[in-house]
Each structure stands twice: as C-alpha cells, then as structure tokens.
Amino acid sequence: MSVLKQRITDDMKASMKSGDKSRLGVIRMILAAIKQVEVDERIELSDDRIILVLDKMLKQRRESIKQFNDAGRDDLAAIEEAEVLVIQDFLPQPLTEAEIDAMVAQAIAETGASSIKDMGAVMAVLKPQMQGRADMAVVSGRIKAGFAG
C-alpha cells in the first residue's frame, strides 16, 4: 500500500474514533475514488496517481462551488468548500504565486516558446511538476500572461 493511501486510511480511522462524521464522509469518498481507479485498471495506485485522483476531485469541487455560487446556493457551496479543505489535507504543499511565476518563466525559456501556439509544450513541462500543488487553470492564465508581457 502506498504511503499516501495508508495516511488516508489512518486518518479515516482517526475520524471514526473522534466521531467527525463530515470529515469521515469525505475521506470515505476519497478512498472510494481511489478504489474505483484501482478496480477499473486492476492495479495498485502509486502516490503520484493518488495525487492525480485527489487533484481531479479538487477540480470538480471548485467547479461545483462556482456553479452553486452563481445559482445563489451558498448552502451547497459551503458543503463543497468543506470537502475541498479535507481533500487539500492530503495533497502536497501548494505552490506560492512567486514559485508558480518562476516555474512558468523557466518552462517558457526551457521550451523556447515564443507565442500562445507553444502553450501546449510549456504545459507539458509544467504539469508533472505542479500536479496537486497548483490549480492548472491559474497556471494556464500565467502562461498566457507570460506571452503577452
């Protein structure tokens, strides 16, 4: 069992003992998503693949929060925001804006990208480095800003 999956399982047990039902529900949802991928692909997920699953869950929650806020459903948005906090507990330390800007500048220089047409090459370099540590939509915006200015 991967280190991250063991940590998630241990946290589930701790949540059961403490009676934290909301956190327990989110952790069970995380473990179910991991198990689903493992069953579908008939493999044991590594920490890197688990981070991809968590990152996908985080992206889904962020999109839901935006839609709920647009619809005026603050009650549902609050539930999703609570889930985001639990999911983020298992992801690596997020990158700061300065770190993101530095990595984007380095990737643009490394790939020799000169226009928005080269954005795919820059994203290909950045995605493995930033997975689970930065919102890739924000990174995409930073890359576009790098080309503009």
N, C-alpha and C positions, 0 to 999 in steps of 0.2 A: 504494500500500500504506500502511495506517495506521502511525503511529509505533509503537504498541504491538506490532502484528504483526511489524514489522521488528525490534523489540527481541527478541521471542521467537525469531524466525528466527536472528538473530545469536547469541543465547545457545545455540541448538541447535548451530550450527557450532562455537562455543567448546567445548561439551560433547563434541562428536565429536573435536576435536583433543586435548582433555585426557584422553579415554578414560573419562569419567564416565558409565558405562552407565546407572546408575539415574536420574540427572538427565535424561539424553538420552531415556530411555523416557517419562518424564513429559512432557517438552517435546513430544515427538512426539505424545503423546496429546492435549495441548492444541491443537496445530496441526490434528490430525485433527478435533477437535470444532469448531474454527473453520471449517475447510474444509467440514464436513458442513452447517453452517448456511448457508454461502455457496452451496453447490451446491443445497440444498433451496430456498432463496429467490431464487437467481440474482442475488445482489448481492455487493458488496464490503463487508465489515463495517467500521464505524467503531470508534474506540477505545471508545466507550460501549457498543456492542453486544458487543465482545470482553470487556469487563469483566462484562457480564451472563452471558456463556458461562462465564467463569472463576468467577464467583460461584456459578453453578449447580453447577459441578464441585466447588467447595469444600463446598457444602451436601451433595452426595452423599457426599463423603469423610467429613464429620463424622457423618452418619447411619450410614455403614458402621462407623466407629470405635466408635460407641456399641453397635451390634449385635454386633460382634466382641468387645468387652469384656464385654458381657452373657453371651456364649456361652463366655467363657474362652479365646478365641483371641487371645492377646496378640501372637503372631507376625504374624497378619494385620493386627491393629490397628496394629502398628509400621510395616508397609508403607504403610498408608493415611496415617499421620501423616507419613511422609517425603514422600509425594505432596502433602500439604497445605502443607508448607513450601515446596516448589518452586512450587506454584500461587500462594501468597501473595507470592512474589517479584515477580510481575507485576501485582499489584493495588496500588491507591493505599495510602498510609499509613493504617493503621487508626485509627479514632477512639478517643479515650480515654473512660473511663466518664463523666468530667465533661462532655466535649463531647457525648456522647450524651444525658445528662440535660438539658443546656442546650437542645439542639435539640428534644427531646421537649417540654419546658416551653414553648418558643417556638411549636411547632406546635400545641399544645393551646390556647394563648392566641390564636394566629392564626386557628384554625378556630372558636373559640368552643365547643369540645367540652366537654360537661359530664358525660357518662356513657359507659359502655362501649359504648353504642349508636353513639356518634360515632367509634369507633375506626377505622373504615374511612377516614373523612375525614382523620384525623391520619396514618394510614399512607400515604395518597395524597400528602400533603405531604412526608413524611419519606423515602419510598423512593427518589425520584430523587436526593436529596441524600446519602443514605447508601449507595447501591448499591456493593458491593465494598469498603466501608470499615467495615461493621459487620454482625454476624450479626443478620438481621431478626427471628429468634426472640427474641433478647435484647432487641431494641428493643421488640417487642410486649409482653414482660413489663414493661419500664419504663413503657410507656404505661398498662398496666393498674394498675401501682403508682401512677402519677400520678393516676389517677382515684380510687383507693382512699384515697390520703392527700393 
